[in-house]
């Protein structure tokens, strides 16, 4: 702090966490390539479920994040157990993210929880994938169930894909999503509220479409690569 002419942070919440009010910071959000995450050109992935046994298209509720306790996957799984009882269609819940060697016990606990809640046929652990845009194109809803975050890129990626987002109100997430305008925000560690928001999203197609469209507009205007470059350039010029 004593050497820097300016301190740049990834979100206002990061500044509040690390610095006092006496320290001036500049927020420059990490960017999303809105050309890569473009719902108009990305084709949905379909390799993660088998619909041959049902005449009804499945509801796909996905999340993306390494299998780590901070991502709160247990709350996501508990929410899925509630959600699947509310619809007369199969529910598929892919968890996309690496299974970390250091978190093997946590992964095993999640598998046991799926069996306990009778959602082992619904929740699919896909591991690390390189086709996140295609997966998000297949999601009817994206869920972030984290108990802590800084400014998660995956939320912005889902917003760019016009995938309706339900996320926990942690870290910089409220800086990304305005509840009621471009997504749904719920308390962390609360699978009931998480499930209720997803159910609302799925039952009100017009509202979810409206918020999803607003979400992409927000990403394009505030979190795009171009906007990020402009913010950095303006910062550098102000310091020269």
C-alpha positions as CSV (number, residue, x, y, z in Angstrom):
1,X,0.0,0.0,0.0
2,X,2.9,2.4,0.7
3,X,4.5,1.8,-2.7
4,X,1.4,1.6,-5.0
5,X,0.1,4.7,-6.9
6,X,-3.2,2.8,-7.2
7,X,-4.6,-0.4,-5.9
8,X,-6.9,-2.3,-8.2
9,X,-9.4,-4.9,-6.9
10,X,-11.7,-7.3,-8.6
11,X,-14.8,-6.2,-6.7
12,X,-15.9,-3.8,-4.0
13,X,-16.3,-6.7,-1.6
14,X,-12.6,-7.5,-2.0
15,X,-11.7,-3.9,-1.1
16,X,-14.0,-4.1,2.0
17,X,-12.4,-7.4,3.0
18,X,-8.8,-6.5,2.6
19,X,-8.6,-2.7,3.1
20,X,-9.9,-0.1,5.5
21,X,-12.0,2.9,4.5
22,X,-8.8,4.9,4.6
23,X,-7.3,3.1,1.6
24,X,-8.5,4.2,-1.9
25,X,-9.0,1.5,-4.4
26,X,-10.2,1.2,-8.0
27,X,-12.5,-1.7,-8.9
28,X,-11.9,-3.3,-12.3
29,X,-14.1,-6.3,-12.8
30,X,-12.6,-9.4,-14.5
31,X,-14.0,-9.6,-18.0
32,X,-16.0,-12.2,-20.0
33,X,-15.5,-12.9,-23.7
34,X,-19.1,-12.2,-24.8
35,X,-18.3,-13.6,-28.2
36,X,-17.3,-17.0,-26.8
37,X,-20.3,-17.0,-24.4
38,X,-22.9,-16.1,-27.0
39,X,-26.3,-17.9,-26.8
40,X,-26.9,-17.1,-30.5
41,X,-24.0,-19.2,-31.8
42,X,-23.4,-21.8,-29.1
43,X,-25.0,-25.2,-29.5
44,X,-26.2,-27.0,-26.3
45,X,-24.2,-30.0,-25.1
46,X,-26.3,-33.2,-24.7
47,X,-23.8,-35.8,-23.8
48,X,-24.3,-35.6,-20.1
49,X,-27.7,-37.3,-19.9
50,X,-29.7,-40.0,-21.6
51,X,-33.2,-39.1,-22.4
52,X,-34.0,-42.3,-24.2
53,X,-36.0,-43.7,-21.3
54,X,-38.4,-40.8,-21.1
55,X,-40.8,-39.1,-23.5
56,X,-40.4,-35.8,-21.7
57,X,-37.4,-33.4,-22.1
58,X,-35.5,-33.1,-18.8
59,X,-35.2,-30.0,-16.7
60,X,-31.4,-29.2,-16.5
61,X,-30.3,-27.3,-13.4
62,X,-26.5,-26.9,-13.4
63,X,-23.7,-25.5,-11.5
64,X,-20.0,-25.0,-12.3
65,X,-17.2,-25.0,-9.8
66,X,-14.5,-27.3,-8.4
67,X,-15.8,-29.8,-5.9
68,X,-14.8,-27.8,-2.9
69,X,-16.7,-27.0,0.4
70,X,-16.6,-23.3,-0.4
71,X,-18.9,-23.9,-3.4
72,X,-21.6,-25.2,-1.1
73,X,-22.5,-28.2,-3.3
74,X,-24.3,-29.9,-0.5
75,X,-26.9,-27.0,-0.5
76,X,-27.3,-27.4,-4.2
77,X,-27.9,-31.1,-3.8
78,X,-30.5,-30.5,-1.0
79,X,-32.2,-28.0,-3.2
80,X,-32.4,-30.5,-6.1
81,X,-34.1,-33.0,-3.8
82,X,-36.9,-30.4,-3.2
83,X,-37.1,-29.2,-6.8
84,X,-37.5,-32.6,-8.4
85,X,-40.7,-33.3,-6.4
86,X,-42.3,-30.2,-7.9
87,X,-42.3,-31.1,-11.6
88,X,-43.7,-33.9,-13.7
89,X,-40.5,-34.0,-15.8
90,X,-37.1,-35.6,-15.2
91,X,-34.6,-33.3,-13.5
92,X,-30.9,-33.5,-14.3
93,X,-28.4,-31.6,-12.1
94,X,-24.9,-31.6,-13.5
95,X,-22.1,-30.5,-11.3
96,X,-19.2,-29.3,-13.5
97,X,-15.8,-29.0,-11.9
98,X,-12.7,-30.9,-11.0
99,X,-12.7,-33.4,-8.2
100,X,-9.7,-32.2,-6.2
101,X,-7.4,-34.8,-4.6
102,X,-7.3,-32.6,-1.5
103,X,-11.1,-32.7,-1.2
104,X,-11.7,-36.4,-1.8
105,X,-13.5,-36.8,1.5
106,X,-15.9,-33.9,0.6
107,X,-16.7,-35.5,-2.7
108,X,-17.5,-38.8,-1.0
109,X,-19.8,-37.0,1.4
110,X,-21.6,-35.5,-1.5
111,X,-22.1,-38.9,-3.1
112,X,-23.4,-40.2,0.2
113,X,-25.8,-37.2,0.5
114,X,-27.1,-37.9,-3.0
115,X,-27.9,-41.5,-2.0
116,X,-29.5,-40.3,1.3
117,X,-31.8,-37.9,-0.5
118,X,-32.5,-40.2,-3.4
119,X,-31.1,-37.9,-6.1
120,X,-28.2,-40.1,-7.3
121,X,-30.0,-40.5,-10.6
122,X,-30.4,-36.7,-10.9
123,X,-27.1,-35.3,-9.8
124,X,-24.3,-35.9,-12.3
125,X,-20.6,-35.2,-11.4
126,X,-19.1,-34.3,-14.8
127,X,-15.6,-33.4,-13.6
128,X,-13.5,-30.7,-15.4
129,X,-14.9,-29.8,-18.8
130,X,-13.7,-27.6,-21.6
131,X,-17.1,-26.9,-23.1
132,X,-18.7,-24.7,-20.4
133,X,-20.5,-22.4,-22.9
134,X,-22.1,-25.5,-24.5
135,X,-23.1,-26.9,-21.1
136,X,-24.6,-23.6,-20.0
137,X,-26.5,-23.5,-23.3
138,X,-28.2,-26.7,-22.2
139,X,-29.0,-25.4,-18.7
140,X,-32.6,-24.3,-17.9
141,X,-31.1,-22.6,-14.8
142,X,-27.6,-22.0,-13.4
143,X,-27.1,-22.1,-9.7
144,X,-24.3,-20.7,-7.6
145,X,-24.6,-22.2,-4.1
146,X,-21.3,-20.8,-2.7
147,X,-20.8,-19.9,0.9
148,X,-18.0,-17.4,0.0
149,X,-16.8,-15.8,-3.2
150,X,-14.8,-12.8,-4.5
151,X,-16.3,-12.0,-7.9
152,X,-17.0,-15.4,-9.6
153,X,-16.5,-15.4,-13.3
154,X,-18.8,-18.3,-13.7
155,X,-21.8,-16.2,-12.8
156,X,-20.9,-13.7,-15.5
157,X,-20.5,-16.5,-18.0
158,X,-23.9,-17.8,-17.2
159,X,-25.3,-14.3,-17.5
160,X,-23.6,-13.8,-20.9
161,X,-25.2,-17.1,-22.0
162,X,-28.7,-15.7,-21.0
163,X,-29.0,-18.7,-18.7
164,X,-31.3,-17.7,-15.8
165,X,-29.1,-17.4,-12.6
166,X,-29.9,-18.2,-9.0
167,X,-26.9,-17.3,-6.8
168,X,-26.1,-16.8,-3.1
169,X,-25.7,-13.3,-1.8
170,X,-22.0,-13.6,-1.0
171,X,-18.9,-11.6,-1.8
172,X,-19.1,-9.6,-5.0
173,X,-22.1,-11.5,-6.4
174,X,-24.6,-8.7,-5.5
175,X,-22.3,-6.4,-7.6
176,X,-22.9,-8.7,-10.6
177,X,-26.6,-9.5,-10.1
178,X,-29.4,-7.1,-9.2
179,X,-32.1,-9.3,-7.5
180,X,-35.4,-9.0,-9.4
181,X,-33.8,-7.4,-12.5
182,X,-31.2,-9.8,-13.9
183,X,-31.2,-12.8,-11.6
184,X,-32.2,-14.2,-8.3
185,X,-30.2,-13.7,-5.1
186,X,-30.7,-15.9,-2.0
187,X,-29.0,-16.3,1.4
188,X,-26.1,-18.7,1.6
189,X,-26.4,-22.1,3.3
190,X,-30.1,-22.1,2.8
191,X,-31.3,-24.9,0.4
192,X,-34.9,-24.1,1.0
193,X,-34.6,-20.5,-0.4
194,X,-32.3,-21.8,-3.2
195,X,-34.9,-24.4,-4.2
196,X,-37.8,-21.8,-4.0
197,X,-36.0,-19.4,-6.3
198,X,-35.2,-22.1,-8.9
199,X,-38.9,-23.3,-8.8
200,X,-40.1,-19.7,-9.3
201,X,-37.6,-19.4,-12.2
202,X,-38.8,-22.6,-13.9
203,X,-42.5,-21.9,-13.4
204,X,-42.4,-18.3,-14.8
205,X,-40.8,-18.6,-18.2
206,X,-41.6,-15.0,-19.1
207,X,-39.9,-13.6,-16.0
208,X,-36.9,-15.8,-16.3
209,X,-36.5,-14.9,-20.0
210,X,-36.7,-11.2,-19.1
211,X,-34.1,-11.4,-16.3
212,X,-31.8,-13.5,-18.5
213,X,-31.9,-11.0,-21.3
214,X,-31.2,-8.2,-18.9
215,X,-28.3,-10.2,-17.5
216,X,-26.6,-10.5,-20.9
217,X,-27.1,-6.7,-21.5
218,X,-25.4,-6.0,-18.2
219,X,-22.4,-8.3,-18.9
220,X,-22.0,-6.7,-22.3
221,X,-22.0,-3.2,-20.9
222,X,-20.1,-3.7,-17.7
223,X,-18.1,-7.0,-17.7
224,X,-17.0,-7.3,-21.3
225,X,-13.4,-7.6,-22.5
226,X,-13.6,-4.2,-24.2
227,X,-14.9,-2.5,-21.1
228,X,-12.2,-4.1,-19.0
229,X,-9.5,-2.9,-21.4
230,X,-11.0,0.6,-21.4
231,X,-10.9,0.7,-17.6
232,X,-7.3,-0.4,-17.5
233,X,-6.3,2.1,-20.1
234,X,-8.1,5.0,-18.4
235,X,-6.4,4.0,-15.1
236,X,-2.9,3.9,-16.7
237,X,-3.4,7.3,-18.4
238,X,-4.6,8.9,-15.2
239,X,-1.3,7.8,-13.5
240,X,1.1,8.9,-16.2
